[in-house]
Amino acid sequence: ELGQINYLKLVYENTAKAYNKMDDFENAEKYKIKAEDLSELLKNPLLEILSMGPHNLKL
């Protein structure tokens, strides 16, 4: 579901910020990349179509 992906992206962004504050830049970068990957995934229109479920698709 799109809401779950958005939530996970927010968790990754906040985790990256926390690692930055702890000067653990390696882990901060890892979580920043994960958040960016989810941002790209959310831009995919196919994901939105699939999240609608088969009952909402108009063929």
mmJSON file of the N, C-alpha and C atoms, coordinates in Angstrom:
{"data_MODEL":{"atom_site":{
"group_PDB":["ATOM","ATOM","ATOM","ATOM","ATOM","ATOM","ATOM","ATOM","ATOM","ATOM","ATOM","ATOM","ATOM","ATOM","ATOM","ATOM","ATOM","ATOM","ATOM","ATOM","ATOM","ATOM","ATOM","ATOM","ATOM","ATOM","ATOM","ATOM","ATOM","ATOM","ATOM","ATOM","ATOM","ATOM","ATOM","ATOM","ATOM","ATOM","ATOM","ATOM","ATOM","ATOM","ATOM","ATOM","ATOM","ATOM","ATOM","ATOM","ATOM","ATOM","ATOM","ATOM","ATOM","ATOM","ATOM","ATOM","ATOM","ATOM","ATOM","ATOM","ATOM","ATOM","ATOM","ATOM","ATOM","ATOM","ATOM","ATOM","ATOM","ATOM","ATOM","ATOM","ATOM","ATOM","ATOM","ATOM","ATOM","ATOM","ATOM","ATOM","ATOM","ATOM","ATOM","ATOM","ATOM","ATOM","ATOM","ATOM","ATOM","ATOM","ATOM","ATOM","ATOM","ATOM","ATOM","ATOM","ATOM","ATOM","ATOM","ATOM","ATOM","ATOM","ATOM","ATOM","ATOM","ATOM","ATOM","ATOM","ATOM","ATOM","ATOM","ATOM","ATOM","ATOM","ATOM","ATOM","ATOM","ATOM","ATOM","ATOM","ATOM","ATOM","ATOM","ATOM","ATOM","ATOM","ATOM","ATOM","ATOM","ATOM","ATOM","ATOM","ATOM","ATOM","ATOM","ATOM","ATOM","ATOM","ATOM","ATOM","ATOM","ATOM","ATOM","ATOM","ATOM","ATOM","ATOM","ATOM","ATOM","ATOM","ATOM","ATOM","ATOM","ATOM","ATOM","ATOM","ATOM","ATOM","ATOM","ATOM","ATOM","ATOM","ATOM","ATOM","ATOM","ATOM","ATOM","ATOM","ATOM","ATOM","ATOM","ATOM","ATOM","ATOM","ATOM","ATOM","ATOM"],
"id":[1,2,3,4,5,6,7,8,9,10,11,12,13,14,15,16,17,18,19,20,21,22,23,24,25,26,27,28,29,30,31,32,33,34,35,36,37,38,39,40,41,42,43,44,45,46,47,48,49,50,51,52,53,54,55,56,57,58,59,60,61,62,63,64,65,66,67,68,69,70,71,72,73,74,75,76,77,78,79,80,81,82,83,84,85,86,87,88,89,90,91,92,93,94,95,96,97,98,99,100,101,102,103,104,105,106,107,108,109,110,111,112,113,114,115,116,117,118,119,120,121,122,123,124,125,126,127,128,129,130,131,132,133,134,135,136,137,138,139,140,141,142,143,144,145,146,147,148,149,150,151,152,153,154,155,156,157,158,159,160,161,162,163,164,165,166,167,168,169,170,171,172,173,174,175,176,177],
"type_symbol":["N","C","C","N","C","C","N","C","C","N","C","C","N","C","C","N","C","C","N","C","C","N","C","C","N","C","C","N","C","C","N","C","C","N","C","C","N","C","C","N","C","C","N","C","C","N","C","C","N","C","C","N","C","C","N","C","C","N","C","C","N","C","C","N","C","C","N","C","C","N","C","C","N","C","C","N","C","C","N","C","C","N","C","C","N","C","C","N","C","C","N","C","C","N","C","C","N","C","C","N","C","C","N","C","C","N","C","C","N","C","C","N","C","C","N","C","C","N","C","C","N","C","C","N","C","C","N","C","C","N","C","C","N","C","C","N","C","C","N","C","C","N","C","C","N","C","C","N","C","C","N","C","C","N","C","C","N","C","C","N","C","C","N","C","C","N","C","C","N","C","C","N","C","C","N","C","C"],
"label_atom_id":["N","CA","C","N","CA","C","N","CA","C","N","CA","C","N","CA","C","N","CA","C","N","CA","C","N","CA","C","N","CA","C","N","CA","C","N","CA","C","N","CA","C","N","CA","C","N","CA","C","N","CA","C","N","CA","C","N","CA","C","N","CA","C","N","CA","C","N","CA","C","N","CA","C","N","CA","C","N","CA","C","N","CA","C","N","CA","C","N","CA","C","N","CA","C","N","CA","C","N","CA","C","N","CA","C","N","CA","C","N","CA","C","N","CA","C","N","CA","C","N","CA","C","N","CA","C","N","CA","C","N","CA","C","N","CA","C","N","CA","C","N","CA","C","N","CA","C","N","CA","C","N","CA","C","N","CA","C","N","CA","C","N","CA","C","N","CA","C","N","CA","C","N","CA","C","N","CA","C","N","CA","C","N","CA","C","N","CA","C","N","CA","C","N","CA","C","N","CA","C","N","CA","C","N","CA","C"],
"label_alt_id":[null,null,null,null,null,null,null,null,null,null,null,null,null,null,null,null,null,null,null,null,null,null,null,null,null,null,null,null,null,null,null,null,null,null,null,null,null,null,null,null,null,null,null,null,null,null,null,null,null,null,null,null,null,null,null,null,null,null,null,null,null,null,null,null,null,null,null,null,null,null,null,null,null,null,null,null,null,null,null,null,null,null,null,null,null,null,null,null,null,null,null,null,null,null,null,null,null,null,null,null,null,null,null,null,null,null,null,null,null,null,null,null,null,null,null,null,null,null,null,null,null,null,null,null,null,null,null,null,null,null,null,null,null,null,null,null,null,null,null,null,null,null,null,null,null,null,null,null,null,null,null,null,null,null,null,null,null,null,null,null,null,null,null,null,null,null,null,null,null,null,null,null,null,null,null,null,null],
"label_comp_id":["GLU","GLU","GLU","LEU","LEU","LEU","GLY","GLY","GLY","GLN","GLN","GLN","ILE","ILE","ILE","ASN","ASN","ASN","TYR","TYR","TYR","LEU","LEU","LEU","LYS","LYS","LYS","LEU","LEU","LEU","VAL","VAL","VAL","TYR","TYR","TYR","GLU","GLU","GLU","ASN","ASN","ASN","THR","THR","THR","ALA","ALA","ALA","LYS","LYS","LYS","ALA","ALA","ALA","TYR","TYR","TYR","ASN","ASN","ASN","LYS","LYS","LYS","MET","MET","MET","ASP","ASP","ASP","ASP","ASP","ASP","PHE","PHE","PHE","GLU","GLU","GLU","ASN","ASN","ASN","ALA","ALA","ALA","GLU","GLU","GLU","LYS","LYS","LYS","TYR","TYR","TYR","LYS","LYS","LYS","ILE","ILE","ILE","LYS","LYS","LYS","ALA","ALA","ALA","GLU","GLU","GLU","ASP","ASP","ASP","LEU","LEU","LEU","SER","SER","SER","GLU","GLU","GLU","LEU","LEU","LEU","LEU","LEU","LEU","LYS","LYS","LYS","ASN","ASN","ASN","PRO","PRO","PRO","LEU","LEU","LEU","LEU","LEU","LEU","GLU","GLU","GLU","ILE","ILE","ILE","LEU","LEU","LEU","SER","SER","SER","MET","MET","MET","GLY","GLY","GLY","PRO","PRO","PRO","HIS","HIS","HIS","ASN","ASN","ASN","LEU","LEU","LEU","LYS","LYS","LYS","LEU","LEU","LEU"],
"label_asym_id":["A","A","A","A","A","A","A","A","A","A","A","A","A","A","A","A","A","A","A","A","A","A","A","A","A","A","A","A","A","A","A","A","A","A","A","A","A","A","A","A","A","A","A","A","A","A","A","A","A","A","A","A","A","A","A","A","A","A","A","A","A","A","A","A","A","A","A","A","A","A","A","A","A","A","A","A","A","A","A","A","A","A","A","A","A","A","A","A","A","A","A","A","A","A","A","A","A","A","A","A","A","A","A","A","A","A","A","A","A","A","A","A","A","A","A","A","A","A","A","A","A","A","A","A","A","A","A","A","A","A","A","A","A","A","A","A","A","A","A","A","A","A","A","A","A","A","A","A","A","A","A","A","A","A","A","A","A","A","A","A","A","A","A","A","A","A","A","A","A","A","A","A","A","A","A","A","A"],
"label_entity_id":["1","1","1","1","1","1","1","1","1","1","1","1","1","1","1","1","1","1","1","1","1","1","1","1","1","1","1","1","1","1","1","1","1","1","1","1","1","1","1","1","1","1","1","1","1","1","1","1","1","1","1","1","1","1","1","1","1","1","1","1","1","1","1","1","1","1","1","1","1","1","1","1","1","1","1","1","1","1","1","1","1","1","1","1","1","1","1","1","1","1","1","1","1","1","1","1","1","1","1","1","1","1","1","1","1","1","1","1","1","1","1","1","1","1","1","1","1","1","1","1","1","1","1","1","1","1","1","1","1","1","1","1","1","1","1","1","1","1","1","1","1","1","1","1","1","1","1","1","1","1","1","1","1","1","1","1","1","1","1","1","1","1","1","1","1","1","1","1","1","1","1","1","1","1","1","1","1"],
"label_seq_id":[1,1,1,2,2,2,3,3,3,4,4,4,5,5,5,6,6,6,7,7,7,8,8,8,9,9,9,10,10,10,11,11,11,12,12,12,13,13,13,14,14,14,15,15,15,16,16,16,17,17,17,18,18,18,19,19,19,20,20,20,21,21,21,22,22,22,23,23,23,24,24,24,25,25,25,26,26,26,27,27,27,28,28,28,29,29,29,30,30,30,31,31,31,32,32,32,33,33,33,34,34,34,35,35,35,36,36,36,37,37,37,38,38,38,39,39,39,40,40,40,41,41,41,42,42,42,43,43,43,44,44,44,45,45,45,46,46,46,47,47,47,48,48,48,49,49,49,50,50,50,51,51,51,52,52,52,53,53,53,54,54,54,55,55,55,56,56,56,57,57,57,58,58,58,59,59,59],
"pdbx_PDB_ins_code":[null,null,null,null,null,null,null,null,null,null,null,null,null,null,null,null,null,null,null,null,null,null,null,null,null,null,null,null,null,null,null,null,null,null,null,null,null,null,null,null,null,null,null,null,null,null,null,null,null,null,null,null,null,null,null,null,null,null,null,null,null,null,null,null,null,null,null,null,null,null,null,null,null,null,null,null,null,null,null,null,null,null,null,null,null,null,null,null,null,null,null,null,null,null,null,null,null,null,null,null,null,null,null,null,null,null,null,null,null,null,null,null,null,null,null,null,null,null,null,null,null,null,null,null,null,null,null,null,null,null,null,null,null,null,null,null,null,null,null,null,null,null,null,null,null,null,null,null,null,null,null,null,null,null,null,null,null,null,null,null,null,null,null,null,null,null,null,null,null,null,null,null,null,null,null,null,null],
"Cartn_x":[0.84,0.0,0.889,0.408,1.18,1.443,0.475,0.649,1.77,1.883,2.947,4.313,4.394,5.663,6.06,5.097,5.385,5.866,5.236,5.633,7.055,7.357,8.692,9.736,9.402,10.315,10.609,9.582,9.75,10.627,10.429,11.253,12.715,12.97,14.343,14.973,14.207,14.737,15.11,14.245,14.521,15.668,15.789,16.905,18.218,18.22,19.423,19.807,18.827,19.106,19.699,19.164,19.668,21.116,21.421,22.796,23.735,23.262,24.08,24.431,23.457,23.699,24.672,24.725,25.66,27.005,27.172,28.394,28.681,27.647,27.776,27.33,28.228,27.867,27.662,28.307,28.138,26.698,26.19,24.802,23.825,24.157,23.284,23.108,24.194,24.124,23.311,23.478,22.732,21.218,20.777,19.341,18.844,19.712,19.338,19.072,19.92,19.748,18.462,18.171,16.928,15.711,15.747,14.631,14.501,15.633,15.603,15.056,15.422,14.903,13.382,12.874,11.424,10.753,11.425,10.874,10.721,11.724,11.659,10.544,10.411,9.355,7.977,7.816,6.523,6.172,7.172,6.922,6.43,6.491,6.119,4.596,4.014,2.549,1.985,2.778,2.31,2.013,2.824,2.588,1.223,0.861,-0.442,-1.573,-1.402,-2.418,-2.543,-1.405,-1.434,-2.032,-1.818,-2.343,-3.86,-4.446,-5.897,-6.579,-5.88,-6.459,-7.249,-7.457,-8.137,-9.587,-10.222,-11.631,-11.833,-10.78,-10.912,-10.375,-9.773,-9.202,-10.293,-10.182,-11.122,-10.356,-10.723,-10.019,-10.756],
"Cartn_y":[-1.178,0.0,1.247,2.28,3.518,4.162,4.108,4.702,4.041,2.732,2.01,2.368,2.538,2.903,4.315,5.231,6.592,6.596,5.796,5.715,5.166,4.106,3.517,4.514,5.287,6.316,7.334,7.747,8.69,8.098,6.819,6.145,6.141,5.812,5.792,7.18,8.205,9.571,9.962,9.648,9.99,9.163,7.917,7.081,7.652,8.113,8.732,9.979,10.795,12.003,11.638,10.598,10.169,9.691,8.903,8.443,9.614,10.609,11.799,12.492,12.611,13.272,12.485,11.173,10.332,10.22,10.984,10.966,9.597,8.826,7.538,7.752,8.343,8.783,7.626,6.505,5.342,4.82,4.638,4.185,5.268,6.521,7.624,7.599,7.403,7.361,6.163,5.031,3.821,4.063,4.68,4.924,6.059,7.005,8.082,7.495,6.57,5.919,5.091,4.385,3.604,4.514,5.674,6.624,7.158,7.451,7.941,6.88,5.627,4.536,4.435,4.596,4.552,5.753,6.903,8.084,7.817,7.177,6.832,5.821,4.859,3.857,4.513,5.498,6.173,6.985,7.334,8.087,7.185,5.88,4.919,4.837,5.231,5.189,3.773,2.783,1.398,0.983,1.464,1.147,1.653,2.838,3.396,2.546,2.1,1.257,-0.068,-0.669,-1.96,-1.837,-0.699,-0.524,-0.398,-0.12,0.006,-1.35,-2.389,-3.723,-4.059,-5.338,-5.757,-5.305,-5.079,-4.693,-3.263,-2.447,-1.057,-0.814,-1.822,-1.64,-1.653,-0.716,-0.667,-1.066,-2.18,-2.67,-2.29],
"Cartn_z":[0.0,0.0,0.0,-0.681,-0.795,0.558,1.446,2.77,3.551,3.432,4.127,3.555,2.253,1.627,2.044,2.078,2.532,3.977,4.815,6.22,6.343,5.606,5.65,5.164,4.131,3.636,4.739,5.46,6.561,7.664,7.967,8.972,8.532,7.262,6.76,6.808,6.443,6.488,7.915,8.863,10.257,10.83,10.398,10.832,10.312,9.068,8.497,9.286,9.651,10.446,11.804,12.423,13.733,13.626,12.596,12.413,12.136,11.398,11.154,12.461,13.35,14.638,15.5,15.287,16.037,15.317,14.258,13.445,12.835,12.595,11.914,10.467,9.701,8.358,7.383,7.642,6.766,6.836,8.043,8.185,7.766,8.009,7.587,6.074,5.363,3.897,3.421,4.103,3.736,3.834,4.911,5.08,4.199,3.915,2.99,1.602,1.176,-0.125,-0.144,0.954,1.014,0.869,1.535,1.441,0.023,-0.621,-2.003,-2.947,-2.719,-3.549,-3.43,-2.215,-2.032,-2.687,-2.667,-3.345,-4.834,-5.418,-6.842,-7.1,-6.208,-6.354,-6.319,-5.446,-5.321,-6.559,-7.361,-8.596,-9.726,-9.525,-10.552,-10.654,-11.787,-11.92,-11.861,-12.229,-12.174,-10.736,-9.795,-8.389,-7.946,-8.38,-8.019,-8.594,-9.821,-10.456,-9.713,-9.375,-8.684,-7.291,-6.639,-5.288,-5.279,-6.441,-6.528,-6.381,-6.722,-6.64,-7.887,-8.134,-9.367,-9.435,-8.291,-8.302,-8.801,-8.815,-9.259,-10.67,-11.256,-12.587,-13.646,-14.564,-15.685,-16.936,-17.512,-18.7,-19.955],
"occupancy":[1.0,1.0,1.0,1.0,1.0,1.0,1.0,1.0,1.0,1.0,1.0,1.0,1.0,1.0,1.0,1.0,1.0,1.0,1.0,1.0,1.0,1.0,1.0,1.0,1.0,1.0,1.0,1.0,1.0,1.0,1.0,1.0,1.0,1.0,1.0,1.0,1.0,1.0,1.0,1.0,1.0,1.0,1.0,1.0,1.0,1.0,1.0,1.0,1.0,1.0,1.0,1.0,1.0,1.0,1.0,1.0,1.0,1.0,1.0,1.0,1.0,1.0,1.0,1.0,1.0,1.0,1.0,1.0,1.0,1.0,1.0,1.0,1.0,1.0,1.0,1.0,1.0,1.0,1.0,1.0,1.0,1.0,1.0,1.0,1.0,1.0,1.0,1.0,1.0,1.0,1.0,1.0,1.0,1.0,1.0,1.0,1.0,1.0,1.0,1.0,1.0,1.0,1.0,1.0,1.0,1.0,1.0,1.0,1.0,1.0,1.0,1.0,1.0,1.0,1.0,1.0,1.0,1.0,1.0,1.0,1.0,1.0,1.0,1.0,1.0,1.0,1.0,1.0,1.0,1.0,1.0,1.0,1.0,1.0,1.0,1.0,1.0,1.0,1.0,1.0,1.0,1.0,1.0,1.0,1.0,1.0,1.0,1.0,1.0,1.0,1.0,1.0,1.0,1.0,1.0,1.0,1.0,1.0,1.0,1.0,1.0,1.0,1.0,1.0,1.0,1.0,1.0,1.0,1.0,1.0,1.0,1.0,1.0,1.0,1.0,1.0,1.0],
"B_iso_or_equiv":[0.0,0.0,0.0,0.0,0.0,0.0,0.0,0.0,0.0,0.0,0.0,0.0,0.0,0.0,0.0,0.0,0.0,0.0,0.0,0.0,0.0,0.0,0.0,0.0,0.0,0.0,0.0,0.0,0.0,0.0,0.0,0.0,0.0,0.0,0.0,0.0,0.0,0.0,0.0,0.0,0.0,0.0,0.0,0.0,0.0,0.0,0.0,0.0,0.0,0.0,0.0,0.0,0.0,0.0,0.0,0.0,0.0,0.0,0.0,0.0,0.0,0.0,0.0,0.0,0.0,0.0,0.0,0.0,0.0,0.0,0.0,0.0,0.0,0.0,0.0,0.0,0.0,0.0,0.0,0.0,0.0,0.0,0.0,0.0,0.0,0.0,0.0,0.0,0.0,0.0,0.0,0.0,0.0,0.0,0.0,0.0,0.0,0.0,0.0,0.0,0.0,0.0,0.0,0.0,0.0,0.0,0.0,0.0,0.0,0.0,0.0,0.0,0.0,0.0,0.0,0.0,0.0,0.0,0.0,0.0,0.0,0.0,0.0,0.0,0.0,0.0,0.0,0.0,0.0,0.0,0.0,0.0,0.0,0.0,0.0,0.0,0.0,0.0,0.0,0.0,0.0,0.0,0.0,0.0,0.0,0.0,0.0,0.0,0.0,0.0,0.0,0.0,0.0,0.0,0.0,0.0,0.0,0.0,0.0,0.0,0.0,0.0,0.0,0.0,0.0,0.0,0.0,0.0,0.0,0.0,0.0,0.0,0.0,0.0,0.0,0.0,0.0],
"pdbx_formal_charge":[null,null,null,null,null,null,null,null,null,null,null,null,null,null,null,null,null,null,null,null,null,null,null,null,null,null,null,null,null,null,null,null,null,null,null,null,null,null,null,null,null,null,null,null,null,null,null,null,null,null,null,null,null,null,null,null,null,null,null,null,null,null,null,null,null,null,null,null,null,null,null,null,null,null,null,null,null,null,null,null,null,null,null,null,null,null,null,null,null,null,null,null,null,null,null,null,null,null,null,null,null,null,null,null,null,null,null,null,null,null,null,null,null,null,null,null,null,null,null,null,null,null,null,null,null,null,null,null,null,null,null,null,null,null,null,null,null,null,null,null,null,null,null,null,null,null,null,null,null,null,null,null,null,null,null,null,null,null,null,null,null,null,null,null,null,null,null,null,null,null,null,null,null,null,null,null,null],
"auth_seq_id":[1,1,1,2,2,2,3,3,3,4,4,4,5,5,5,6,6,6,7,7,7,8,8,8,9,9,9,10,10,10,11,11,11,12,12,12,13,13,13,14,14,14,15,15,15,16,16,16,17,17,17,18,18,18,19,19,19,20,20,20,21,21,21,22,22,22,23,23,23,24,24,24,25,25,25,26,26,26,27,27,27,28,28,28,29,29,29,30,30,30,31,31,31,32,32,32,33,33,33,34,34,34,35,35,35,36,36,36,37,37,37,38,38,38,39,39,39,40,40,40,41,41,41,42,42,42,43,43,43,44,44,44,45,45,45,46,46,46,47,47,47,48,48,48,49,49,49,50,50,50,51,51,51,52,52,52,53,53,53,54,54,54,55,55,55,56,56,56,57,57,57,58,58,58,59,59,59],
"auth_comp_id":["GLU","GLU","GLU","LEU","LEU","LEU","GLY","GLY","GLY","GLN","GLN","GLN","ILE","ILE","ILE","ASN","ASN","ASN","TYR","TYR","TYR","LEU","LEU","LEU","LYS","LYS","LYS","LEU","LEU","LEU","VAL","VAL","VAL","TYR","TYR","TYR","GLU","GLU","GLU","ASN","ASN","ASN","THR","THR","THR","ALA","ALA","ALA","LYS","LYS","LYS","ALA","ALA","ALA","TYR","TYR","TYR","ASN","ASN","ASN","LYS","LYS","LYS","MET","MET","MET","ASP","ASP","ASP","ASP","ASP","ASP","PHE","PHE","PHE","GLU","GLU","GLU","ASN","ASN","ASN","ALA","ALA","ALA","GLU","GLU","GLU","LYS","LYS","LYS","TYR","TYR","TYR","LYS","LYS","LYS","ILE","ILE","ILE","LYS","LYS","LYS","ALA","ALA","ALA","GLU","GLU","GLU","ASP","ASP","ASP","LEU","LEU","LEU","SER","SER","SER","GLU","GLU","GLU","LEU","LEU","LEU","LEU","LEU","LEU","LYS","LYS","LYS","ASN","ASN","ASN","PRO","PRO","PRO","LEU","LEU","LEU","LEU","LEU","LEU","GLU","GLU","GLU","ILE","ILE","ILE","LEU","LEU","LEU","SER","SER","SER","MET","MET","MET","GLY","GLY","GLY","PRO","PRO","PRO","HIS","HIS","HIS","ASN","ASN","ASN","LEU","LEU","LEU","LYS","LYS","LYS","LEU","LEU","LEU"],
"auth_asym_id":["A","A","A","A","A","A","A","A","A","A","A","A","A","A","A","A","A","A","A","A","A","A","A","A","A","A","A","A","A","A","A","A","A","A","A","A","A","A","A","A","A","A","A","A","A","A","A","A","A","A","A","A","A","A","A","A","A","A","A","A","A","A","A","A","A","A","A","A","A","A","A","A","A","A","A","A","A","A","A","A","A","A","A","A","A","A","A","A","A","A","A","A","A","A","A","A","A","A","A","A","A","A","A","A","A","A","A","A","A","A","A","A","A","A","A","A","A","A","A","A","A","A","A","A","A","A","A","A","A","A","A","A","A","A","A","A","A","A","A","A","A","A","A","A","A","A","A","A","A","A","A","A","A","A","A","A","A","A","A","A","A","A","A","A","A","A","A","A","A","A","A","A","A","A","A","A","A"],
"auth_atom_id":["N","CA","C","N","CA","C","N","CA","C","N","CA","C","N","CA","C","N","CA","C","N","CA","C","N","CA","C","N","CA","C","N","CA","C","N","CA","C","N","CA","C","N","CA","C","N","CA","C","N","CA","C","N","CA","C","N","CA","C","N","CA","C","N","CA","C","N","CA","C","N","CA","C","N","CA","C","N","CA","C","N","CA","C","N","CA","C","N","CA","C","N","CA","C","N","CA","C","N","CA","C","N","CA","C","N","CA","C","N","CA","C","N","CA","C","N","CA","C","N","CA","C","N","CA","C","N","CA","C","N","CA","C","N","CA","C","N","CA","C","N","CA","C","N","CA","C","N","CA","C","N","CA","C","N","CA","C","N","CA","C","N","CA","C","N","CA","C","N","CA","C","N","CA","C","N","CA","C","N","CA","C","N","CA","C","N","CA","C","N","CA","C","N","CA","C","N","CA","C","N","CA","C","N","CA","C"],
"pdbx_PDB_model_num":[1,1,1,1,1,1,1,1,1,1,1,1,1,1,1,1,1,1,1,1,1,1,1,1,1,1,1,1,1,1,1,1,1,1,1,1,1,1,1,1,1,1,1,1,1,1,1,1,1,1,1,1,1,1,1,1,1,1,1,1,1,1,1,1,1,1,1,1,1,1,1,1,1,1,1,1,1,1,1,1,1,1,1,1,1,1,1,1,1,1,1,1,1,1,1,1,1,1,1,1,1,1,1,1,1,1,1,1,1,1,1,1,1,1,1,1,1,1,1,1,1,1,1,1,1,1,1,1,1,1,1,1,1,1,1,1,1,1,1,1,1,1,1,1,1,1,1,1,1,1,1,1,1,1,1,1,1,1,1,1,1,1,1,1,1,1,1,1,1,1,1,1,1,1,1,1,1]
}}}
